[in-house]
Amino acid sequence: MPSCAYCHGVILFGGVKQDGLTFCNANCQAAGEVMSIASEVPPTLVAERLLAIRRGLCPKCGGPGPVDLQISHVITSLLVVTSWGTRIELACNRCGVKKKIWGILHCMLMGWWGVWGLIMTPIQIMRNFFGAFRKPDLAVTTPQLEQMIRVEIAQQVMAQGPPGPATPTR
């Protein structure tokens, strides 16, 4: 069975084919195009943008950086339905710690009310706890931020469209 070139999901029927690749749907096809362009973005351009973001002010509180992607984890359970996930936002370390503490409180209040919640709530609480109280390495950037920058540059390139035909000059 073929798998999607973008999300790696199994394609049972149909799919969208482009340039020898198969995608599950048009959304994966579009995302695959963006990722293809993103992989070709020059490292110097990524490094410049990365440095500007890291040295900038926090978009959440306006305080000093370094700014990076901050990750927190949540879980919500209601009897037979349980939903858990990861929240990612661009912020300074101080805002990231606050977000993780709120994540712990959310999990403690909303995570226990279902079967899967009894299993996953302690895991999500510990992920937030260790993330909030570990000493951050401020010199290291998360790989997700670099990838986010590459994707933004690729989307800008795609929005501009292909270069038009050269106009003759006199």
QUIRA-V68382 format. One line per field, one symbol per residue. ss: DSSP state (h for helix, s for strand, l for the rest). phi: phi as a letter, one per 30 degrees, with the letter a starting at -180 (. if undefined). psi: psi as a letter, one per 20 degrees, with the letter a starting at -180 (. if undefined). A space follows every 10 residues. Layout:
# QUIRA-V68382
ss: ???
phi: ???
psi: ???
This chain:
# QUIRA-V68382
ss: llslllllls lllllsssll sssllhhhhh hhhhhhhhll llhhhhhhhh hhhhhlllll llllllssss sssssssssl ssssssssss sshhhhhhhh hhhhhhhhhh lllshhhhhh hhhhhhhhhh hhhlllllll llhhhhhhhh hhhhhhhhhh llllllllll
phi: .dbddccidd cdbijccahi ccbdaddddd dddddddddc ddeddddddd dddddddddd ciddddcadc cbbbbbbbhc cbbbaccbbd addddddddd dddddedddc dddadddddd eddddddddd ddcdddcddc cdddddddde dddddddddd idddddcdcc
psi: pqqpigijqp ogpcrppplj qpqhahghgg hhgghghhij pphhgggghg ggghirqpig ijrqbqprpp prqrpppnei pppqapppqo rrhghggghh ghggggghhi hikrghhhgh ghghghgggh hhjqoqniip qqhhgghggg gggghgghhh rqqrqppqq.
